[in-house]
Amino acid sequence: SSEPSSPQVARVIGIALVLGAAAGTGLSLLRDRADQRVRSADEITALLGVPILGAVPSLPRRRMARTHPLRFAAHSHGVEAYRAIRTTLLHGIPREQAVTILVTSPGPLEGKTTLVANLATAMACAGQQTLIIDADLRKPMSDRTFATDEPGPGLGDILAGRASLEEALRSTDIERLDVLSSGQDILNPSELLDSPAFAALLDELKCRYDRILIDSPPIGIVTDAQILSALCGLTLLVLRAQRTSRLLARQAREALRTVGARVVGAVVTDVPRRDTRYNTYRTNGHYVSRPAISASSPAGEEPSGRWTARP
């Protein structure tokens, strides 16, 4: 031959490109199949069929222990996230449908108890007479969240006939915010929550409070959340960023759908501050880091920094 038979550069490059594309596609599909965590707002919306009401940023561990982020920076990203959720619930939904709000999650450690405490605080600060009901009768958290001196009667005691509502209700140091803890351990929480006594109790509380937030067990573990969601006007589903699996989220959605629960939206917690995949609106730092205002600032302005509730 008058020309060399190799190397065939064009052919080798073409084969390499085809094999590289096939290998890259295969690896990406394999990674997606192996890693089932939800990773973006669009994915959550498509998976659950509900909008994302808010994305709560990650908080330093020292701030998460027995306290509320609302007590720290009054203009931080975290507080603005809770205020955005509050605004949607107060103004985007008819009031009669948003009196009782159930907060649940597909699995444990998703951040639902923290959401309940801070969202209730935000509602109370907006002038709403608010009540938190710790309906997680298996693993209660309200006593730890609000650092009560000693455990007293709660929801389980009322339903079991061991205490009255007046004995179980407790006020907090936050104005217009009360707590009904879970109370002593009981053996049949699902049966008590599904009883006429609990439905009657909820009707009585609706006459006393503007908003009632109910903290329930994860829906993927026990049936308590399904029972509560059928009795509540709205249900919020809490997902943890880069932790909640698609399978658990899908199962939670189907479990709520089977009992006719009205899932108004999802809230994503523990979102890294620089991760924009879960945020539909990215807040500019200029709006959350304005200069501090003194406590004697004119009416209508909120002081920044640490604060305590009015006596």
Disulfide bonds with the S-S distance in Angstrom:
none
